[in-house]
Amino acid sequence: MTGPNRTVVFQGRVIDISIDTVTLPNGVTLDLEQIHHPGGAAVVAVNDSDQVCLLRQYRYAADGWLWELPAGKVDNAEPHAVTALRELAEEAGVEASVWHFLGSVISSPGVFREWIHLYLAQGLTHISASPEEAEIIEVHWVPLATAIDWALDGTITDAKTIIGLHRADFHLSNRQR
């Protein structure tokens, strides 16, 4: 695929939207609408009792409340590990002494250029949370096994949370073998 000829049609606070004229590997040239996002990080925080921090968060775009991991967008091109640390503290009121990178996922590759970087956090210490004014969040600690069940039965519908929980569970299970 050759590099795009990009026309930015919208620049917002969080995202930009462009129309990119691209030539695909099969030789077809077409215009693709692309949403550009700075990326984000999500944290699977697991305490010594094998409970995971889940946020019950109001999301306008989802028409209600979702179960999610603490997460947020990369600010000012900071390293995504810094984003993870910051968001865990701000949203959940937790700091961690042990961190494991669980890989990255792309949220919706057809139109959305957003990579989410997943982390497992352990060795937790509670601090004061400081969510942003526009965040409506309830912090819950749920047994990891229950959270995995919720990811499988549809109680949890947020993709980054489902993937993060499964990768953390796999990491923790393999470490104990």
C-alpha positions in Angstrom: 0.0 0.0 0.0 1.4 3.4 -0.9 1.2 6.3 1.6 -2.0 8.3 1.7 -2.8 11.7 0.3 -4.6 13.0 3.5 -7.3 15.7 3.7 -8.2 16.6 7.3 -11.9 17.3 7.5 -12.2 17.8 11.2 -9.9 18.5 14.1 -11.3 18.0 17.6 -10.2 18.0 21.2 -9.6 14.2 21.1 -9.8 13.0 17.5 -9.1 14.2 14.0 -11.0 12.9 10.9 -9.4 12.7 7.5 -10.1 11.3 4.1 -7.1 9.4 2.8 -6.7 8.5 -0.8 -4.7 5.3 -0.8 -3.6 2.6 -3.2 -4.1 -0.9 -1.7 -1.7 -3.8 -2.2 -4.0 -5.1 -4.9 -3.6 -1.9 -6.9 -7.1 -0.4 -6.1 -7.0 3.3 -5.3 -9.8 4.6 -3.1 -10.8 7.2 -0.5 -11.0 6.0 3.1 -12.5 7.9 6.0 -10.1 7.7 9.0 -10.5 8.7 12.6 -7.2 9.5 14.2 -6.8 9.1 18.0 -3.6 9.5 20.1 -4.0 6.0 21.6 -4.6 4.9 25.1 -3.7 2.5 27.9 -5.8 0.2 30.0 -4.9 -1.4 33.3 -5.9 -4.8 34.8 -5.1 -4.1 38.5 -5.2 -7.3 40.5 -4.8 -7.2 44.3 -3.4 -9.8 46.7 -6.9 -11.3 47.1 -7.1 -12.0 43.3 -9.7 -9.3 42.8 -9.6 -7.0 39.8 -10.5 -3.3 39.7 -13.4 -2.7 37.4 -15.1 0.7 36.9 -18.8 1.0 36.3 -18.7 4.0 34.1 -21.4 6.0 32.4 -20.8 6.2 28.7 -23.1 8.5 26.6 -22.0 6.8 23.3 -23.1 3.4 24.7 -26.4 4.7 26.0 -25.6 3.9 29.7 -23.3 2.2 32.1 -20.4 -0.1 31.2 -18.0 -2.2 33.1 -14.4 -1.2 32.1 -10.8 -1.3 33.2 -9.2 1.9 34.4 -8.1 3.5 31.1 -7.5 6.7 29.2 -5.9 8.4 26.3 -2.3 9.2 25.8 -1.8 12.9 26.7 0.9 15.1 25.0 2.6 12.1 23.3 3.6 10.7 26.7 4.8 7.0 26.8 1.8 4.7 27.1 3.2 3.2 30.3 2.9 6.7 31.9 -0.7 6.9 30.7 -1.4 3.6 32.4 0.1 4.7 35.7 -1.7 8.0 35.6 -5.1 6.6 34.7 -4.9 3.9 37.4 -4.2 6.6 40.0 -6.8 9.1 38.7 -9.7 6.8 38.1 -9.2 4.0 40.6 -7.2 5.6 43.3 -4.5 2.9 43.1 -0.7 2.8 42.6 1.2 -0.3 41.7 4.7 -1.5 42.3 4.7 -4.3 39.7 3.8 -3.8 36.1 3.6 -6.3 33.1 3.0 -5.2 29.5 0.2 -7.4 28.0 0.5 -6.1 24.5 -1.6 -3.8 22.3 -4.9 -3.9 20.4 -6.4 -1.8 17.8 -10.0 -0.9 18.6 -11.7 -0.8 15.2 -9.2 -1.1 12.3 -11.7 -0.3 9.5 -11.9 3.4 10.4 -10.3 4.1 13.7 -6.5 4.6 14.2 -6.4 4.0 18.0 -4.0 1.6 19.6 -4.7 0.6 23.2 -1.8 -0.7 25.3 -2.7 -3.2 28.0 -1.0 -3.6 31.4 -1.3 -5.9 34.4 -0.6 -4.0 37.7 0.1 -5.7 41.0 1.5 -4.8 44.4 -1.3 -2.3 44.8 -1.5 0.7 47.2 -4.7 2.7 47.6 -4.5 6.5 47.2 -7.1 9.2 46.6 -8.8 9.0 43.2 -9.1 12.2 41.1 -11.4 11.5 38.1 -12.0 14.2 35.6 -15.2 16.3 36.0 -16.8 14.6 33.0 -16.2 11.0 34.3 -18.9 9.3 36.2 -17.2 6.3 37.8 -17.9 3.8 40.5 -14.9 1.7 41.5 -15.5 -2.0 42.2 -13.2 -4.9 43.2 -14.5 -8.1 41.7 -12.9 -11.6 41.9 -10.9 -12.1 38.7 -12.7 -15.4 38.0 -16.1 -13.5 38.2 -14.8 -10.8 35.8 -13.7 -13.5 33.3 -17.2 -15.0 33.6 -18.7 -11.5 32.9 -16.4 -11.1 29.9 -17.7 -14.4 28.5 -21.4 -14.1 29.3 -21.8 -10.5 27.9 -22.0 -8.6 31.2 -18.8 -6.9 30.1 -19.1 -5.6 26.6 -16.1 -3.2 26.4 -13.5 -4.8 24.0 -10.4 -3.5 25.7 -11.6 -4.8 29.1 -12.5 -8.3 27.7 -9.1 -8.6 26.0 -7.2 -7.2 29.0 -8.9 -9.5 31.4 -8.2 -12.6 29.3 -4.5 -11.7 28.7 -4.0 -10.9 32.4 -5.6 -14.2 33.4 -3.4 -16.1 30.9 -0.3 -14.3 32.2 -1.2 -15.1 35.9 -2.1 -18.7 35.1 1.1 -19.4 33.2 3.2 -17.7 35.9 1.8 -20.0 38.6 2.5 -23.2 36.6 
